[in-house]
Amino acid sequence: MGYDMIKLDKDGECLPIKDYNDDNYFRLNIWGMGKARNLTLWGHGIMSATELLEQEMKFHQMMNSKRKFEPAEMIKLMVEAQADLVKTTESMIGHWDTEVTNESYESDYASFLDPFGTNGNEATSEQCSVFAEGILNALAMIEAASVVPEALSDLEIFREFAEWLNASPHGVYVG
């Protein structure tokens, strides 16, 4: 299960794919796409790391009420990076201002996340660009933290995904 994404041509048709490593193709499993969405939401300031952690905890309680909750490494990394950035960088204090970011999300970013939520959608080049920008913002913030844990190496696939999205001038099919 996952997301098989294919670049579109100027007429909105899927470009041909020769093999799994084709430049026209990118795949993320369902957990990978969930992480990509979390990174882009956090990178754009739409959700704080704390809000993402709370969301993950609620989902865990709904699905696994008997098992102890253990947050994903990426969420822990984001919480640590956010705390460090807010503490050391004045300009980051308002990045996750809920009132401002909710308004911005509704007016500027309302549609960029939708195509990456389920299979069978097409994302425009603009939606791809905004999604990729959020991921790259998040990765830059993580890398700017005073201590960058080894877990960052697990996030390289998301940099590759963002670069792939940015190299999709006519959008992508999310299948």
MARKOL-528046 format. One line per field, with one value per residue: x, y, z of N, C-alpha, C in turn; residue in three letters. Coordinates in steps of 0.05 Angstrom, whole numbers, plus 32768, in hexadecimal, padded with zeros to 4 digits. Layout:
nxx <- [X,...]
nyy <- [Y,...]
nzz <- [Z,...]
caxx <- [X,...]
cayy <- [Y,...]
cazz <- [Z,...]
cxx <- [X,...]
cyy <- [Y,...]
czz <- [Z,...]
rest <- [ALA,...]
***
This chain:
nxx <- [8011,8009,8022,8027,8045,8042,8060,8040,8031,802F,7FFB,7FDF,7FE3,7FFC,8042,806D,8086,80C0,80DA,80E0,8104,80FE,8100,80CF,80AF,809C,809A,8079,806D,8030,803B,8068,8052,8031,8056,806F,8045,803F,8072,806E,8042,8056,8084,806E,8058,8025,8013,802B,8062,8053,801B,8019,802E,8006,7FDB,7FEE,7FEF,7FB8,7FA5,7FC0,7FA9,7F75,7F7D,7F9E,7F93,7FA5,7FDD,8019,8025,8055,8077,8085,80C8,80D3,80AD,80BD,80EF,80E0,80C5,80EF,8111,80F0,80E9,811E,8127,8101,8113,8147,8144,812A,8108,80EB,80C3,808E,8080,8060,802E,7FEF,7FBF,7FCD,7FE3,7FB8,7F95,7FB5,7FBB,7F86,7F7E,7FAA,7FC2,7F9B,7F90,7FBE,7FCD,7FA5,7FA7,7FCE,7FBA,7F9A,7F97,7F92,7F8F,7FA0,7FD6,7FE4,801A,8024,800E,802F,805F,8056,804D,807F,809F,8090,80A4,80DB,80E4,80DB,8103,8130,8129,812F,8164,817C,817A,819C,81B1,81B5,8196,81A7,817C,816B,8180,815C,8137,8144,812B,80FE,8112,8123,80F1,80D8,80FA,80EF,80B9,80BD,80D5,80AD,808D,805A,8038,8021,8009,7FE8,7FE7]
nyy <- [7FE9,802C,8069,8073,809D,80C4,80EC,811F,812F,8169,8168,8151,811B,80DC,80D3,80A5,8069,8046,8025,8015,803A,8066,80AB,80C3,80AF,80A5,8089,8083,8062,8058,806B,808A,80B3,80CA,80DE,8103,8127,813A,8153,817C,819A,81AB,81C5,81F1,820B,8201,81D9,81CD,81A9,8194,8192,816C,8140,8139,812C,80FC,80DD,80DB,80BE,808E,807D,8074,8049,8023,8017,7FF8,7FF4,8014,8059,806F,80A2,80AF,80AE,80D9,8100,810A,811F,814E,8169,8173,8191,81BD,81D3,81E2,8206,822F,8241,8254,8275,82AF,82BE,8290,828A,829A,8277,8249,825F,8255,8271,8294,826F,824C,826F,827C,824A,823E,8267,8268,8235,820D,81E5,81C8,819A,8174,8152,812D,810C,80E0,80A7,80AB,80DF,811F,814A,818E,81B3,81DF,81CF,81A4,81C0,81E1,81B9,81A0,81CB,81D1,81A1,81A8,81D6,81C2,819B,81BC,81D9,81B1,81A3,81D2,81D1,81D1,81A0,816B,8131,80EB,80D4,80F5,80E4,80BF,80DD,80EC,80D8,80F8,8129,811B,810F,8142,815E,8141,814D,8184,8181,8176,8190,8191,817D,8144,8101,80E2,80A4]
nzz <- [8000,7FF1,7FD3,7F92,7F68,7F2D,7EFC,7ED6,7E91,7E65,7E54,7E7C,7E81,7E99,7E9B,7E78,7E9A,7EA3,7EC8,7F0E,7F21,7F02,7EED,7EE9,7F0F,7F53,7F94,7FD2,800E,8036,8069,8060,8040,8065,8089,8067,805F,8093,809A,8073,8086,80B8,80A6,808A,80B4,80C3,80E5,8126,8143,8173,816D,8143,815E,8185,8163,814E,817C,818A,815E,8165,8196,8185,8162,817C,81B4,81DF,81DD,81F2,81E4,81B7,819B,8156,813B,8118,8128,815C,8151,8136,815F,8183,8161,8157,818A,8195,816B,8175,81A6,819A,816D,815E,8132,8128,814D,8143,811A,811E,812D,813C,8130,8106,80E1,80D6,80BC,8090,8079,8069,8044,8021,801A,8017,7FF1,7FE5,8000,7FFA,7FC9,7FD8,7FFD,7FF3,7FC5,7F7D,7F6D,7F4D,7F50,7F48,7F29,7F4A,7F7B,7F85,7F8B,7FB9,7FDF,7FDE,7FEE,8024,803A,8031,804F,8082,8086,8084,80B3,80D9,80CF,80DF,8115,8155,8164,813A,8133,8125,810D,80E5,80B5,80A3,808A,8058,802A,8027,8017,7FE5,7FCF,7FD1,7FAD,7F7F,7F78,7F6E,7F3D,7F1A,7EEB,7ED7,7EFC,7F24,7F23,7F57,7F6B]
caxx <- [8000,8019,801D,8037,8041,804D,8060,802D,803B,8021,7FDF,7FD4,7FE5,8013,805A,8073,8099,80CF,80DF,80DC,8117,80F9,80FD,80B3,80A1,80A5,8089,807B,8058,801C,8048,8079,8042,8028,806D,8072,8030,8047,8088,8065,8031,8068,8096,8060,804F,8008,8011,8043,806B,8042,8001,801D,8031,7FEB,7FCC,7FF8,7FE7,7F9C,7FA2,7FCA,7F95,7F5E,7F84,7FAD,7F8E,7FB3,7FFA,8024,802B,8071,8076,8098,80E1,80D1,809E,80CF,8104,80D3,80C0,8109,811B,80DF,80F0,8138,8125,80F2,8124,815F,8140,8113,80F6,80DB,80AF,8073,807D,8049,8018,7FD7,7FAB,7FD7,7FE6,7F9E,7F8B,7FC5,7FB4,7F6C,7F7E,7FC1,7FCB,7F85,7F8E,7FD7,7FCF,7F90,7FAE,7FE1,7FAC,7F90,7F9F,7F80,7F8E,7FB5,7FE0,7FEF,8036,8024,8009,8049,8073,8050,8052,809C,80AA,808C,80B7,80F6,80E5,80DD,811E,8143,8126,813B,8181,8185,817A,81B7,81BA,81A7,819A,81AC,8162,8168,8187,8144,8125,814F,8116,80EB,8120,8121,80D5,80D4,8108,80E0,80A0,80C6,80DD,8095,8083,803D,802A,8024,7FF2,7FEC,7FD8]
cayy <- [8000,8044,807E,8072,80B7,80C5,8107,8123,8140,8183,8162,8144,80FE,80D0,80CE,8088,8060,802F,8013,8020,8051,807B,80C7,80CB,809F,80A7,8079,8084,8052,8069,8078,809E,80CA,80D7,80EE,8119,813B,8146,8165,8194,81AA,81B7,81D8,8209,8217,81FC,81CA,81CC,818E,818B,818A,8153,812C,8134,811E,80E0,80D0,80D5,80A9,8076,8075,8069,8030,8010,8021,7FE8,7FF7,802E,806B,8077,80B3,80A9,80BC,80F2,8113,8111,8130,8167,8176,817C,81A7,81D5,81DF,81EE,821E,8245,824B,8261,8285,82C1,82BE,8278,828A,829B,8265,8237,826E,8247,8284,829D,8259,8242,8282,8279,8230,8240,827A,8264,8219,81FB,81CE,81BB,8180,8162,813C,811A,80FF,80C6,809F,80B2,80FC,812D,8163,81A1,81BA,81F2,81BF,8196,81D4,81E9,81A2,819D,81E1,81CB,818C,81B3,81E8,81B1,818F,81D2,81E0,819B,81A5,81EA,81CD,81D0,8184,815D,8115,80D9,80CE,8106,80D5,80B1,80F0,80F3,80D1,810F,813D,8111,8113,815F,8165,8134,815D,819D,817B,816D,81A9,818F,8170,8127,80F0,80D4,808B]
cazz <- [8000,7FF0,7FC0,7F7A,7F5B,7F12,7EF1,7EC0,7E7B,7E62,7E4F,7E94,7E7E,7EA7,7E8B,7E79,7EAE,7E9A,7EDE,7F29,7F26,7EED,7EF8,7EE8,7F24,7F6F,7FA5,7FEF,801B,8044,8080,8055,8038,807E,8093,8054,8065,80AD,8095,8065,8098,80CB,8098,8084,80CD,80C5,80FE,8136,8149,8189,8161,8135,8172,8190,814F,814C,8195,8187,814A,8173,81A9,8176,8155,818D,81CF,81F3,81DC,81FB,81CE,81B3,8183,8140,813D,810A,8138,8172,8145,8130,8179,818C,8150,815A,81A4,8192,8159,8182,81BB,8190,8156,8162,811B,8127,8163,8137,8103,8123,8138,8132,8124,80EC,80CE,80CD,80A8,8079,806D,805C,802D,800E,8017,801B,7FDF,7FDE,800E,7FF2,7FB6,7FE3,8013,7FEA,7FAA,7F68,7F6A,7F3E,7F5D,7F35,7F2F,7F60,7F93,7F89,7F94,7FD4,7FF0,7FE0,7FFE,8040,8042,8031,8066,809A,8087,808A,80D0,80E8,80CC,80ED,8132,815F,8164,8126,8139,810F,8101,80CD,809C,809A,807D,803D,8016,8024,8007,7FC9,7FC6,7FCC,7F94,7F69,7F74,7F62,7F22,7F0D,7EE1,7ECF,7F12,7F26,7F2A,7F71,7F69]
cxx <- [8012,8010,8031,8032,8050,804B,804C,803A,802A,8003,7FD1,7FD4,7FFE,802A,8060,8088,80A5,80D3,80DB,80ED,8113,80F5,80E0,80A2,80AD,8091,808F,8066,8045,8028,805A,806A,8037,803E,8071,805D,8036,805D,807F,8053,8043,807A,8088,8055,8031,8002,802C,804A,805A,8026,8003,8020,8016,7FDA,7FD4,7FEF,7FC9,7F97,7FAA,7FB5,7F7C,7F64,7F90,7FAA,7F9D,7FD1,8002,802B,8048,8071,808B,80B1,80E0,80C3,80AF,80E5,80F8,80CE,80DA,8113,810A,80E6,810A,8136,8117,8103,813C,815B,8126,80FF,80E4,80C4,8093,806D,8064,8032,7FFE,7FC3,7FB4,7FD9,7FCC,7F92,7F9A,7FBF,7F9A,7F6E,7F93,7FC6,7FB4,7F86,7FA8,7FD9,7FBC,7F99,7FC0,7FD4,7FA1,7F9A,7F8A,7F7D,7FA4,7FBC,7FEC,800C,8038,8020,8023,805E,806F,8055,8070,80A9,80A7,809F,80D3,80F9,80EA,80F9,8133,8141,8133,8159,818C,8186,8197,81C2,81A9,81AB,819E,8193,815D,816E,816F,8131,812E,813B,8103,80F8,811F,8105,80D0,80E2,80FA,80C7,80A8,80CE,80C5,8086,8065,802D,802F,8009,7FF9,7FDB,7FDD]
cyy <- [8019,8057,807B,808B,80B8,80E2,8108,8133,8159,817F,8154,8126,80F4,80CB,80B0,8082,8047,801B,8022,8038,8067,8096,80D0,80BF,80A3,8098,807E,8071,8063,8078,808F,80B7,80D9,80E8,8106,812F,8149,815A,817F,81A6,81B9,81CC,81F2,8217,8213,81EC,81C9,81AE,8183,8182,8170,813C,8125,8125,8101,80D0,80C8,80BE,808E,806B,8069,804D,801B,8017,8011,7FEB,8013,803F,8072,8088,80AA,80B9,80D7,8107,811C,8125,814C,8177,8182,8194,81C0,81E2,81EE,8208,8235,8251,825B,8275,8296,82BF,82A6,8278,828A,8288,8253,8245,8264,825A,828C,8286,824D,8254,827F,825F,8232,8252,8272,8246,8204,81E2,81BF,819F,816B,814C,8127,810B,80E4,80C0,80A9,80CF,8107,8146,8175,81A7,81CD,81E2,81AF,81A8,81DC,81D2,819E,81B2,81DC,81B6,8198,81C7,81D7,81A5,81A4,81D9,81CA,819D,81BD,81E7,81CA,81B3,8176,813F,8104,80D2,80DF,80F7,80C6,80C3,80F7,80ED,80E8,8126,8135,8114,8130,8168,8159,8145,8178,819A,8170,8186,81A9,8181,8152,811A,80E1,80BB,8078]
czz <- [8000,7FDB,7FA9,7F6A,7F41,7F08,7ED9,7EAA,7E79,7E5D,7E66,7E93,7E8E,7E93,7E8D,7E8F,7EA4,7EB0,7EF8,7F2E,7F11,7EFA,7EF8,7EFE,7F3F,7F80,7FC2,7FFA,802B,805C,8076,804C,8050,8089,8081,805A,807F,80A9,8087,8076,80AD,80BE,8090,809D,80D2,80DE,810C,813B,8160,817F,8152,8148,817F,817D,814D,8165,8193,8174,8156,8186,819B,816B,8168,81AA,81E5,81F4,81E5,81E2,81CE,819A,816F,8144,812F,811A,8150,8168,8140,814A,8183,817C,8154,8175,81A2,8181,8166,8198,81B1,8179,8159,814B,811A,813B,8157,8121,8106,8132,812C,8124,8108,80D8,80C5,80B8,808E,806A,805D,8043,8018,8008,8018,8009,7FDB,7FEA,8004,7FDE,7FC2,7FFB,800C,7FCE,7F96,7F63,7F58,7F4E,7F48,7F3C,7F47,7F7B,7F9A,7F96,7FB1,7FE7,7FF4,7FF1,801C,804A,8044,8048,807F,809C,808E,80A8,80E1,80E7,80DA,810B,813C,8160,814F,812A,8120,8100,80E8,80B4,8092,808A,8061,8027,8012,8015,7FEA,7FBE,7FC0,7FB1,7F7C,7F63,7F66,7F45,7F12,7F02,7EDA,7EE4,7F11,7F2B,7F43,7F71,7F7E]
rest <- [MET,GLY,TYR,ASP,MET,ILE,LYS,LEU,ASP,LYS,ASP,GLY,GLU,CYS,LEU,PRO,ILE,LYS,ASP,TYR,ASN,ASP,ASP,ASN,TYR,PHE,ARG,LEU,ASN,ILE,TRP,GLY,MET,GLY,LYS,ALA,ARG,ASN,LEU,THR,LEU,TRP,GLY,HIS,GLY,ILE,MET,SER,ALA,THR,GLU,LEU,LEU,GLU,GLN,GLU,MET,LYS,PHE,HIS,GLN,MET,MET,ASN,SER,LYS,ARG,LYS,PHE,GLU,PRO,ALA,GLU,MET,ILE,LYS,LEU,MET,VAL,GLU,ALA,GLN,ALA,ASP,LEU,VAL,LYS,THR,THR,GLU,SER,MET,ILE,GLY,HIS,TRP,ASP,THR,GLU,VAL,THR,ASN,GLU,SER,TYR,GLU,SER,ASP,TYR,ALA,SER,PHE,LEU,ASP,PRO,PHE,GLY,THR,ASN,GLY,ASN,GLU,ALA,THR,SER,GLU,GLN,CYS,SER,VAL,PHE,ALA,GLU,GLY,ILE,LEU,ASN,ALA,LEU,ALA,MET,ILE,GLU,ALA,ALA,SER,VAL,VAL,PRO,GLU,ALA,LEU,SER,ASP,LEU,GLU,ILE,PHE,ARG,GLU,PHE,ALA,GLU,TRP,LEU,ASN,ALA,SER,PRO,HIS,GLY,VAL,TYR,VAL,GLY]
***
